[in-house]
Amino acid sequence: MKSILKNFRVFAAEEDGVALTEYLILLGLLVGGVIATVGLAGESLDGAWSSWSTFWGGLPGPGGGGDTGGDTGGTGGTGGTGGTG
């Protein structure tokens, strides 16, 4: 137990240890704040993301819009010409 206390005192006496501890506390507070905010506003965020998804999904593509895929109707082939045999 004494060695743990001794190591803690040495760590606390160094400036690097104190600065690291401060940054870790700030990081923990920021992460906790983000988690709490997302947790409290989760339903609103879900609605906002769905709205954006619908908006972006309805825009035309880079080709200028319209349906460019699928069957175009075509003629289906030239048929046979018979033999000369």
C-alpha positions in Angstrom: 0.0 0.0 0.0 2.9 2.3 0.8 4.4 1.8 -2.7 1.1 2.8 -4.3 0.9 6.0 -2.2 4.5 6.8 -3.0 4.0 6.3 -6.7 0.8 8.5 -6.6 2.7 11.3 -4.8 5.6 11.1 -7.3 3.0 11.2 -10.2 1.1 14.2 -8.6 4.4 16.1 -8.0 5.4 16.0 -11.7 3.9 18.7 -13.9 3.3 16.2 -16.8 1.2 14.0 -14.5 -0.9 16.9 -13.4 -1.4 18.2 -16.9 -2.3 14.7 -18.1 -4.8 14.4 -15.3 -6.4 17.7 -16.2 -6.8 16.8 -19.8 -8.3 13.4 -19.0 -10.8 15.1 -16.7 -11.7 17.6 -19.4 -12.0 14.8 -22.0 -14.3 12.8 -19.7 -16.5 15.8 -19.1 -16.8 16.5 -22.9 -17.6 12.9 -23.7 -20.2 12.8 -20.9 -21.7 16.0 -22.2 -22.0 14.6 -25.8 -23.5 11.4 -24.6 -26.0 13.2 -22.4 -26.9 15.6 -25.2 -27.5 12.8 -27.7 -29.4 10.9 -25.2 -31.7 13.8 -24.4 -32.2 14.9 -28.0 -32.2 11.5 -29.6 -35.8 11.5 -30.8 -35.4 15.0 -32.4 -32.1 13.9 -34.0 -33.8 10.8 -35.4 -36.5 12.9 -37.1 -33.9 15.4 -38.4 -31.8 12.6 -40.0 -34.9 11.0 -41.5 -35.9 14.3 -43.0 -32.4 14.9 -44.5 -32.4 11.3 -45.8 -35.7 11.9 -47.6 -34.5 15.2 -49.0 -31.2 13.8 -50.4 -32.9 10.7 -51.7 -35.3 12.7 -53.8 -32.7 14.7 -55.6 -31.8 13.8 -59.2 -28.4 12.2 -59.8 -25.4 13.7 -61.5 -26.8 12.6 -65.0 -29.6 15.2 -64.9 -32.4 13.3 -63.3 -35.0 10.9 -64.6 -34.9 7.1 -64.6 -31.8 6.0 -66.6 -31.8 2.4 -65.7 -33.9 -0.6 -66.7 -35.3 -1.8 -70.0 -35.6 0.9 -72.8 -38.0 -1.1 -75.0 -35.5 -1.8 -77.9 -36.3 -3.9 -81.0 -35.3 -7.2 -79.5 -33.1 -8.5 -82.4 -33.0 -8.7 -86.2 -34.5 -12.1 -86.7 -33.3 -14.7 -89.2 -32.5 -14.2 -92.9 -32.8 -17.8 -94.1 -30.2 -19.9 -95.9 -28.8 -19.9 -99.4 -28.0 -23.4 -99.6 
